[in-house]
Amino acid sequence: MRSNRRLRLAAIPLAVVTSLVLAACTPQQQLGWLPTEPGTTNQVDRVIGLWVTSWIVLLGVGIITWGLIIWAAVVYRRRKGQTGLPVQLRYNMPIEILYTVVPLILVLGFFAFTARDQTAIEEPLADPDVTIEVYGKRWAWDFNYVNEDVYYQGIQAQKTADGQIDSSTLPTLYLPVGQKVEVQIESRDVLHSFWIVDFLYKKDMIPAKSNYWYFIPEKEGSYVGKCAELCGEYHALMLFNVEVVSQDEYDAYIESLRAAGFEGQVDETFNTNANLPGTTGSSEEE
């Protein structure tokens, strides 16, 4: 009876703290502090679900672990007048089975759900409406709008006199809302990584290897992009913007590039590593 009372006393503070934390969750906390909003693309909600569910499961494991620690500290504390050590046990089979089986189930579960969602995200979209070829280069971006046969060449981020990033100089990628987008991802020199932060996904940019990303932007707005792979001295300035706009605005932007003379495509002839396997450049043996 006394042990049950102590157990309840140990559990009350933990229950109170847990209730307060869950009741005070802000919308940002409910997203697991992810830098996005639900419905930004056709893939974002899937990533949010995996992320938040994982943290809920791990929080449950943490609460159980903390509860057991507190319970053991309270129930098995040294009483007044006690001396020496308590009875020492070599092992406890139920507990050992518990802390072997539970982590195994967690790892297999996380792996299975991650593999399921990654497979769905990586699935190509049939008949994409827009195909864009993105080249990463030290330390900026080139965008080929393949269907429209126009391009944009960017420069690395510039700083103002007070040391802030001049956002007006950043390369900008335009995407039409609600359209199926195929992005072909290339590198002109070293390893980069194409990351649109709010879209919750990134793809490696590997010299002489093409990667692909398929998605549907579902909310108009301005988003931040950056290189997510340390690529050299000015890696931190390898930034870009993304504008998700209506189809009319997208068409107008394409026509502005055409009117400015940016017709055609900037292809791999601008790559600095022209002797890599799989390129059209000369090999070292030649």
C-alpha positions as CSV (number, residue, x, y, z in Angstrom):
1,M,0.0,0.0,0.0
2,R,2.8,2.4,0.9
3,S,4.6,1.6,-2.4
4,N,1.4,2.3,-4.4
5,R,1.1,5.7,-2.6
6,R,4.7,6.6,-3.4
7,L,4.3,5.6,-7.0
8,R,1.2,7.9,-7.3
9,L,3.1,10.7,-5.7
10,A,6.0,10.3,-8.1
11,A,3.6,10.2,-11.1
12,I,1.6,13.3,-10.2
13,P,4.3,15.9,-11.0
14,L,5.1,14.2,-14.3
15,A,1.5,14.1,-15.3
16,V,1.0,17.8,-14.5
17,V,4.1,18.8,-16.5
18,T,3.1,16.7,-19.5
19,S,-0.4,18.2,-19.5
20,L,0.8,21.7,-19.3
21,V,3.3,21.1,-22.1
22,L,0.7,19.6,-24.4
23,A,-1.9,22.2,-23.6
24,A,0.4,25.1,-24.4
25,C,1.5,23.9,-27.8
26,T,1.6,26.6,-30.4
27,P,0.9,25.9,-34.1
28,Q,4.6,26.0,-34.7
29,Q,5.2,23.5,-32.0
30,Q,2.5,21.2,-33.4
31,L,4.5,21.2,-36.6
32,G,7.6,20.2,-34.7
33,W,9.2,23.6,-35.4
34,L,9.4,22.7,-39.1
35,P,9.9,25.9,-41.3
36,T,6.8,25.5,-43.4
37,E,3.0,25.3,-43.5
38,P,0.8,22.3,-44.3
39,G,-0.1,22.1,-48.0
40,T,2.9,24.1,-49.3
41,T,3.5,21.2,-51.8
42,N,1.9,17.9,-52.4
43,Q,4.7,16.3,-50.3
44,V,5.0,18.6,-47.3
45,D,2.1,17.0,-45.3
46,R,3.7,13.6,-45.6
47,V,7.0,14.8,-44.2
48,I,5.2,16.7,-41.4
49,G,3.3,13.6,-40.4
50,L,6.4,11.5,-40.3
51,W,8.4,14.1,-38.3
52,V,5.7,14.9,-35.7
53,T,4.6,11.3,-35.2
54,S,8.2,10.3,-34.6
55,W,8.6,13.0,-31.9
56,I,5.3,11.9,-30.3
57,V,6.6,8.3,-30.1
58,L,9.9,9.4,-28.7
59,L,8.3,11.7,-26.2
60,G,6.3,8.8,-25.0
61,V,9.4,6.7,-24.6
62,G,11.0,9.6,-22.8
63,I,8.1,10.0,-20.4
64,I,8.2,6.3,-19.5
65,T,11.9,6.4,-19.0
66,W,11.8,9.5,-16.8
67,G,8.9,8.0,-14.9
68,L,10.8,4.8,-14.2
69,I,13.9,6.8,-13.1
70,I,11.8,8.9,-10.7
71,W,9.9,5.8,-9.4
72,A,13.2,3.9,-8.8
73,A,14.7,6.9,-7.0
74,V,11.7,7.3,-4.8
75,V,10.8,3.7,-4.0
76,Y,14.4,2.4,-3.6
77,R,15.9,5.4,-1.8
78,R,18.0,4.8,1.3
79,R,15.8,4.9,4.4
80,K,16.8,6.4,7.7
81,G,18.9,3.9,9.6
82,Q,19.8,1.8,6.6
83,T,23.4,0.9,6.0
84,G,25.3,-0.9,3.3
85,L,24.2,-1.7,-0.2
86,P,20.8,-3.1,-1.3
87,V,20.6,-6.6,-2.7
88,Q,22.5,-6.7,-6.0
89,L,20.9,-8.6,-8.9
90,R,23.0,-10.0,-11.8
91,Y,20.1,-9.5,-14.3
92,N,16.4,-9.1,-14.6
93,M,15.1,-11.0,-17.6
94,P,11.8,-9.1,-18.1
95,I,13.6,-5.8,-18.1
96,E,16.4,-7.0,-20.4
97,I,13.8,-8.3,-22.8
98,L,11.9,-5.0,-22.6
99,Y,14.9,-2.8,-23.4
100,T,16.0,-5.1,-26.2
101,V,12.6,-5.6,-27.9
102,V,11.3,-2.0,-27.6
103,P,14.3,-0.3,-29.3
104,L,14.2,-3.0,-32.1
105,I,10.5,-2.3,-32.7
106,L,11.2,1.5,-32.8
107,V,14.1,1.2,-35.2
108,L,12.2,-1.1,-37.6
109,G,9.1,1.1,-37.4
110,F,11.0,4.3,-38.1
111,F,12.8,2.6,-41.0
112,A,9.7,1.2,-42.5
113,F,7.7,4.5,-42.4
114,T,10.6,6.5,-43.7
115,A,11.2,4.1,-46.6
116,R,7.4,4.2,-47.4
117,D,7.3,8.1,-47.5
118,Q,10.7,8.4,-49.3
119,T,9.5,6.0,-52.0
120,A,6.3,8.0,-52.4
121,I,8.2,11.3,-52.6
122,E,10.7,10.0,-55.1
123,E,8.0,8.6,-57.4
124,P,8.2,10.4,-60.8
125,L,5.1,12.4,-61.8
126,A,3.7,11.4,-65.2
127,D,3.7,14.0,-67.9
128,P,5.1,17.0,-65.9
129,D,3.7,20.4,-66.8
130,V,7.0,22.2,-66.2
131,T,10.6,20.9,-66.6
132,I,13.4,22.9,-65.1
133,E,17.1,22.1,-65.2
134,V,19.0,23.4,-62.2
135,Y,22.8,23.8,-62.2
136,G,24.6,24.4,-59.0
137,K,27.9,26.3,-59.3
138,R,30.3,27.9,-56.9
139,W,28.5,29.9,-55.6
140,A,25.3,30.5,-57.4
141,W,22.6,28.9,-59.6
142,D,21.6,28.6,-63.2
143,F,18.0,27.7,-64.2
144,N,17.0,26.3,-67.5
145,Y,13.2,26.4,-68.3
146,V,13.3,23.5,-70.6
147,N,9.8,23.6,-72.0
148,E,10.0,27.3,-72.8
149,D,13.6,27.2,-74.0
150,V,14.8,30.1,-71.9
151,Y,17.3,30.4,-69.0
152,Y,18.4,32.5,-66.1
153,Q,22.0,32.7,-64.8
154,G,22.6,33.8,-61.3
155,I,25.4,35.2,-59.2
156,Q,26.3,34.6,-55.6
157,A,24.6,36.6,-52.9
158,Q,26.0,40.1,-52.5
159,K,26.3,42.0,-49.2
160,T,25.2,45.6,-48.5
161,A,27.5,48.1,-46.9
162,D,26.3,47.1,-43.4
163,G,27.0,43.4,-44.1
164,Q,23.5,42.2,-44.8
165,I,22.5,40.0,-47.7
166,D,21.1,42.0,-50.6
167,S,18.1,39.9,-51.5
168,S,17.5,41.8,-54.8
169,T,20.7,40.1,-56.2
170,L,19.7,36.6,-55.4
171,P,18.9,34.2,-58.2
172,T,15.1,33.5,-58.4
173,L,13.4,30.4,-59.5
174,Y,9.8,30.8,-60.7
175,L,7.2,28.0,-60.4
176,P,3.5,27.9,-61.4
177,V,1.2,27.0,-58.6
178,G,-0.8,23.7,-59.0
179,Q,1.4,22.4,-61.8
180,K,3.4,19.2,-61.9
181,V,7.1,20.2,-61.7
182,E,10.1,18.1,-62.7
183,V,13.5,19.4,-61.6
184,Q,16.6,18.0,-63.1
185,I,19.5,18.7,-60.7
186,E,23.1,19.1,-61.9
187,S,26.4,20.4,-60.6
188,R,29.0,22.4,-62.6
189,D,31.9,21.7,-60.3
190,V,31.7,20.2,-56.8
191,L,29.1,18.6,-54.6
192,H,26.2,20.9,-53.8
193,S,22.7,20.3,-52.5
194,F,19.5,21.8,-53.8
195,W,17.2,22.7,-50.9
196,I,14.0,24.7,-50.9
197,V,13.6,25.0,-47.2
198,D,9.8,25.3,-46.9
199,F,9.4,22.3,-49.2
200,L,11.1,20.0,-46.6
201,Y,13.3,18.2,-49.1
202,K,16.7,18.4,-50.6
203,K,18.6,16.6,-53.3
204,D,22.3,16.2,-53.8
205,M,24.0,17.8,-56.8
206,I,26.7,15.5,-58.0
207,P,29.1,16.3,-60.8
208,A,28.4,14.1,-63.9
209,K,25.3,12.7,-62.4
210,S,21.7,13.8,-62.9
211,N,19.2,13.7,-60.0
212,Y,15.5,14.4,-60.2
213,W,12.8,15.8,-58.0
214,Y,9.1,15.8,-58.7
215,F,6.5,17.8,-56.8
216,I,3.5,20.1,-57.1
217,P,3.7,23.6,-55.5
218,E,0.3,24.2,-54.0
219,K,0.6,27.6,-52.3
220,E,1.6,30.9,-53.9
221,G,4.3,32.8,-52.1
222,S,8.0,33.5,-51.7
223,Y,10.3,30.8,-50.4
224,V,14.0,30.6,-49.4
225,G,16.4,28.2,-51.1
226,K,20.1,27.5,-50.4
227,C,22.9,25.0,-50.9
228,A,22.8,22.4,-48.1
229,E,26.3,20.9,-48.8
230,L,29.5,22.6,-47.7
231,C,31.0,23.4,-51.1
232,G,33.8,25.9,-50.4
233,E,34.7,29.4,-49.2
234,Y,31.4,31.2,-50.1
235,H,29.0,28.3,-49.4
236,A,27.0,30.6,-47.1
237,L,26.3,32.9,-50.0
238,M,25.0,30.2,-52.3
239,L,21.4,31.3,-51.8
240,F,18.3,31.7,-54.1
241,N,14.7,32.6,-53.9
242,V,11.6,30.7,-55.1
243,E,8.5,32.4,-56.3
244,V,5.4,30.3,-56.6
245,V,3.0,32.3,-58.8
246,S,-0.1,32.0,-60.9
247,Q,0.2,30.6,-64.4
248,D,-0.3,34.0,-65.9
249,E,2.5,35.5,-63.8
250,Y,4.7,32.5,-64.7
251,D,4.1,33.0,-68.4
252,A,4.8,36.7,-68.0
253,Y,8.1,36.0,-66.3
254,I,9.1,33.5,-69.1
255,E,8.3,36.2,-71.7
256,S,10.4,38.7,-69.8
257,L,13.4,36.3,-70.0
258,R,12.8,35.9,-73.7
259,A,12.5,39.6,-74.3
260,A,15.8,40.1,-72.4
261,G,17.5,37.7,-74.9
262,F,17.9,34.8,-72.5
263,E,16.7,32.2,-75.1
264,G,18.2,28.7,-75.3
265,Q,19.8,26.7,-72.6
266,V,23.0,27.0,-70.6
267,D,24.2,23.5,-70.7
268,E,27.2,21.5,-69.4
269,T,29.7,23.4,-71.6
270,F,29.8,25.9,-68.7
271,N,31.0,23.1,-66.3
272,T,34.4,23.6,-64.8
273,N,35.1,19.9,-64.4
274,A,35.0,19.0,-68.1
275,N,37.1,15.8,-67.8
276,L,34.8,13.8,-65.6
277,P,33.4,10.5,-66.7
278,G,30.1,10.8,-68.3
279,T,30.7,14.3,-69.7
280,T,31.4,15.4,-73.2
281,G,34.7,17.0,-72.3
282,S,38.2,15.6,-73.0
283,S,39.7,13.0,-70.7
284,E,43.1,13.4,-69.1
285,E,44.5,10.6,-71.3
286,E,43.8,12.7,-74.4
